[in-house]
Amino acid sequence: MLMSGAAAGEYEWLYQEFTDGAGDTWLCASFVQGLPPREVLHRIDVVPGTVGDFGVEAYAANGGTVLIDYGWGTSGGTAPGLLSSGTTMATVFANIKGDDFSLLIDGDPITEFGLYGYSYRSGEVPEHLLPDLHELGLDRDDFTENAVPAALAFASRATGVRFSQRNYARDALTGASDHLQ
């Protein structure tokens, strides 16, 4: 497995981008290894340029694509299997109702856990990349620190996809994801 060595501080900006002034976070980001944005959207049947109630933005990143979901369609249903077929995909989901991390390789759920409840992990290899989880502080049930930037760094490490503010500043392919709801 490729590990990029990303640190939580490298993703603080992304966490802040999707957190309001009151401290509420609304973020669903998927790191997809080795696929360009157009292919990522094609896999979930999203047509670039379409508009709907829900949408996604696919950003070119070093090593693949980062998909930002504005309707939460990629975090459930069949989309994760479609996105991870033949590759590795990690998703970080955080809002006021819940938070989780999932890693899929070729459609198989390798590890899944709550950002503040690691002891309740599941998947085929729940302790996958345990040294990275430990280094990032994600291997414990701890509400004292914000786990979202660390989870984003873990997604980067697990997939080898690096996403920077520079990548985010570039134009993204966008499209409606209403059909995934």
C-alpha positions in Angstrom: 0.0 0.0 0.0 1.2 3.5 -0.8 1.7 5.8 2.1 2.2 9.4 1.4 3.3 10.5 4.9 0.7 13.3 5.0 0.2 15.0 8.4 -3.0 16.3 9.9 -1.8 19.9 9.6 -1.7 19.6 5.9 -5.5 19.2 5.8 -6.5 21.7 8.4 -7.4 24.1 5.5 -9.8 21.6 4.0 -11.5 21.1 7.4 -11.8 24.8 7.9 -13.2 25.3 4.3 -16.2 23.1 5.3 -16.7 24.3 8.9 -18.9 27.3 9.6 -18.1 30.0 12.2 -20.1 28.1 14.8 -17.9 25.0 14.6 -20.3 22.8 12.5 -18.6 20.7 9.8 -20.3 19.6 6.6 -17.7 17.6 4.7 -17.7 14.4 2.6 -14.4 14.0 0.8 -13.4 10.8 -1.1 -9.7 10.3 -2.2 -9.7 8.0 -5.3 -6.3 6.6 -6.3 -5.1 6.7 -9.9 -8.2 7.9 -11.6 -8.8 11.3 -13.3 -11.8 13.4 -12.4 -13.7 12.6 -15.6 -13.5 8.8 -14.9 -14.5 9.3 -11.3 -17.7 11.1 -12.3 -18.3 8.6 -15.1 -18.2 5.7 -12.6 -21.0 7.2 -10.6 -23.0 8.3 -13.7 -22.5 12.1 -13.0 -22.6 14.2 -16.1 -20.2 17.2 -15.9 -21.9 20.5 -16.1 -25.3 19.3 -14.9 -27.1 21.0 -12.0 -29.4 19.5 -9.4 -30.4 19.7 -5.7 -27.3 17.6 -4.9 -23.9 17.7 -6.5 -20.2 16.7 -6.5 -17.0 18.3 -7.5 -14.1 16.2 -8.8 -10.6 17.8 -8.3 -7.4 16.6 -9.9 -5.0 15.8 -7.2 -1.5 14.3 -7.0 -2.0 10.6 -7.5 -5.7 10.6 -8.4 -8.9 12.6 -7.7 -10.6 14.1 -4.6 -14.4 14.1 -4.8 -16.2 16.6 -2.6 -19.8 15.6 -2.3 -22.5 18.2 -1.7 -25.3 15.7 -1.3 -23.7 12.8 0.5 -24.6 10.4 -2.4 -21.1 9.0 -2.6 -20.9 8.1 1.1 -23.7 5.5 0.9 -25.5 3.1 -1.5 -23.6 1.6 -4.4 -21.3 4.6 -5.2 -18.4 3.5 -3.0 -18.2 0.1 -4.7 -18.4 1.8 -8.1 -15.7 4.3 -7.2 -13.3 1.8 -5.7 -13.5 -0.9 -8.4 -10.0 -1.7 -9.4 -8.5 0.9 -7.2 -8.3 2.3 -3.6 -10.7 4.8 -2.2 -10.9 6.5 1.2 -13.9 8.6 2.4 -14.0 11.0 5.3 -17.5 12.1 6.3 -18.3 14.6 9.0 -21.3 16.6 9.9 -23.3 17.4 13.0 -25.1 14.1 12.9 -22.1 11.8 12.5 -18.6 11.1 11.4 -16.8 8.2 9.8 -13.9 7.0 7.8 -14.0 4.2 5.3 -11.3 2.6 3.1 -12.3 0.4 0.2 -9.9 -1.5 -2.1 -11.5 -2.9 -5.3 -15.0 -2.6 -3.8 -14.1 -4.4 -0.6 -14.5 -2.6 2.8 -11.1 -2.8 4.3 -11.6 -0.7 7.4 -14.4 1.6 8.6 -14.6 3.5 11.9 -16.1 6.5 13.6 -13.6 9.4 13.9 -14.2 9.4 17.6 -15.0 5.7 18.1 -12.1 3.6 16.7 -12.9 0.7 19.0 -16.1 0.1 17.0 -14.2 -0.4 13.7 -15.2 -3.0 11.1 -14.1 -4.3 7.7 -12.0 -7.1 6.3 -8.8 -5.7 7.9 -10.0 -3.3 10.6 -6.5 -2.5 11.8 -5.1 -1.8 8.3 -2.2 0.6 8.4 -2.2 0.6 12.2 1.1 2.4 12.5 -0.4 5.3 10.5 -3.6 5.3 12.5 -1.5 5.4 15.7 0.8 8.2 14.5 -2.2 10.3 13.5 -4.0 9.6 16.7 -7.0 7.9 15.1 -6.7 4.6 16.9 -8.4 5.6 20.1 -11.8 6.9 21.2 -11.0 10.5 22.0 -13.3 13.5 21.8 -10.6 15.9 23.0 -9.1 16.6 19.6 -10.6 17.3 16.3 -10.1 14.1 14.3 -11.2 15.4 10.8 -7.8 16.8 9.6 -6.1 13.6 10.9 -8.7 11.4 9.0 -8.1 13.4 5.8 -4.3 12.8 6.2 -5.0 9.1 6.8 -7.1 9.1 3.6 -4.2 10.6 1.8 -1.7 8.1 3.2 -4.0 5.1 2.5 -4.6 6.0 -1.1 -1.4 7.9 -2.0 -3.5 10.8 -3.2 -2.3 14.3 -2.1 -4.7 17.1 -2.1 -3.5 20.7 -1.5 -5.0 24.1 -1.5 -3.4 24.6 -4.9 -5.4 21.6 -6.3 -8.6 22.9 -4.7 -8.1 26.4 -6.2 -8.1 24.9 -9.7 -11.4 24.3 -11.6 -13.2 21.1 -10.7 -15.5 19.0 -12.8 -18.9 19.4 -11.3 -22.2 17.6 -11.8 -25.6 16.8 -10.3 -25.7 13.7 -8.1 -29.5 13.6 -7.4 -29.8 10.1 -8.8 -27.5 8.8 -6.0 -29.9 10.0 -3.3 
